[in-house]
Each structure stands twice: as C-alpha cells, then as structure tokens.
Amino acid sequence: MENFPIINLEKLNGSEKAATMEMIKDACENWGFFELVNHGIPHEVMDTVEKLTKRHYKKCMEQRFKKLVASNGLEGVQAEVTDMDWESTFFLRHLPVSNISEVPDLDDRYREVMRDFAKRLENLAEELLDLLCENLGLEKGYLKKVFYGSKGPNFGTKVSNYPPCPKPDLIKGLRAHTDAGGIILLFQDDKVSGLQLLKDGQWIDVPPMRHSIVVNLGDQLEVITNGKYKSVMHRVIAQKDGTRMSLASFYNPGSDAVIYPAPTLVEKDAAESKQVYPKFVFDDYMKLYAGLKFQAKEPRFEAMKSIESDVKLDPIATA
C-alpha cells in the first residue's frame, strides 16, 4: 500500500517546489486527502487550542455526553447502530458572521484563541486553494472567487471529541460520508487515532501526527474540477481507550455561490468525451445533502442535474 501523502509546505519556497506541487496534485487526484507539516501555524498556538479544547470538553461536554449515552441505551447495544454517532460536538461559525461570542460555556480565553486560530486557518485554506488553481491551470484566485457568492465564503469549525466507546464494533465515532463543501482543514489528536479514508476499496488510517493539519477535498471541488479531483468517503472509528480530539474547519462556498465545472477544464474534458458535472447554487446542494449525508455522493450529483436551472453565472468568477 502506498504511503499516506505528507506535504511539507516549507518546500514550496525552494528548489523542491515543483516536486512538492506534484505531490499535492497526486494527493488531490488519487487520495482526496493529504497531511500538511510546516504549514505556518505556530506550534504554540496549536498547543493552546488543544489544551483549551480538551479542558472545555472535560468541564462542559463530558457529562452531557454520558447522559446522552445513557438516555439512548448505547452502552448496552447488541446490534450495529446505524443512525447515531459516538461523538460529542459543537460548531463555531467564523464567516460570513462569527457566532463565537454567542456560543454558551466558552470562557473568554478560549473564544479569543479560537478566533485567532480560525483566522490562521482561513488564510491557510485560501493559500491552498491558490495552490490547487496553479496545479489545475486556473487563474490565481479563481476558486476563491467561485466560492465567494455575494457575501463571502461560509467558514466554520466543528469541534468534536470521541470518548472511549465500549462497543466500537457496533457504533462508529462518525459514519462514512464525503464532505459537502469546499476544502476542509483538520487539527486532530496526535495520540488517539480513528480517522480512516476509503481508497481502492480499503479503509486506510489517516496517521495522527503532532502539529500537522490534515486536508481533504469536499464535493464542491469535485464539481468545479469536473471530477479531476475527488471528494473521498471517510469515517471515524470509535476507540475503547482514550478520547480523540478533532477540530474540522470547513472553508465552503457562500450560500448563494453558483457552483459549476471550470470552463477551461470542461473544454479539456470535452475533447475526451467526459461527462460534465452539474451547475447549481451551493445552498440547494446543502439542503439535499442534509438528508443524504451518509449515502453515496453520485446520486446527489445526479439529483442536482435533474433540477439544474439556468442559474446566472457570476461574471467575476467566469472572467
């Protein structure tokens, strides 16, 4: 089995830039995932985020999760559970308007640290989108413009903890799915594993590494690249020992952004008679995804084709 792709972003600044860009290209085409080291976010910032996230879980979330488990009788299950996940979560919205000041139970220090971390992740996401543009032969800034809509991108962080599970063979930490959105940046626990992706019919562990950021591509990038890059099924396996921390930050198109295959890529594909992905408004896709998250993505794309309307394209994005 090939090694999981690990990208050293510092190498973009030297003689190894071409080889590093090729590694990113290969990861996007063949994995839908890669892991970043030397990504520019200071280790001390990540250490503080981890410490405060774990403290917040212990203080505010752990007992709630135990009550949820008890009320649903999950500890004594005898058959596979297919309608629930073994996770404790809350969501922070950063863009277009932050909700960090409104989320209950967060102390001021945690709010301040998460605002700073989110801004760093936003910058990294936009840097990565431009690297993808370069590899795809798209104009710099193209993906950011397509994502922008009228009010800017949607950007938020799902803060999750996956506590020890007595029956990991019967209940998943998080059931298998692809991500609906754009580009996802994950800061995960470096001691407790569990994240897996599906490649060539096999589930492969995403290796926990200290101070790394795991990147995966969502359905919208598959559409915009007309299938050149793929969103990939992934899941979280619950563990019997240890609580796994996961902060997944989703840099997604704006709700009214019009998503469609990049014309220059479609021209190349047309010569090879490849199918063209649908054109739709991102919010319409999200409404469909809400009820079908844990199912295959292909029927979602087909459904969007069947309701595809003559959505007006943004002249800026098509320029």
ABEGO torsion letter per residue (X at the ends): XBBBBBBBAAAAABAAAAAAAAAAAAAAAAAGBBBBBGAGBBAAAAAAAAAAAAAAAAAAAAAAAAAAAAAAGAAABABBBAABBBBBBBBBBAOABBAAAABBGBBAAAAAAAAAAAAAAAAAAAAAAAAAAAAAGBBBGAAAAAAAEAAEBBBBBBBBBBBBBABAAABBABBBBBBABBBBBBBBBAABBGBBBBBGGBBBBBBBBBGBBBBBBBAAAAAAAGGABBBBBBBBBBBABEBBBBBBBBBBBBAABBBBBBAAAAAAAAAAGBBBBBBBBAAAAAAAAAAAAABBAAAAAAAAAAABBBBBBBAAAAX
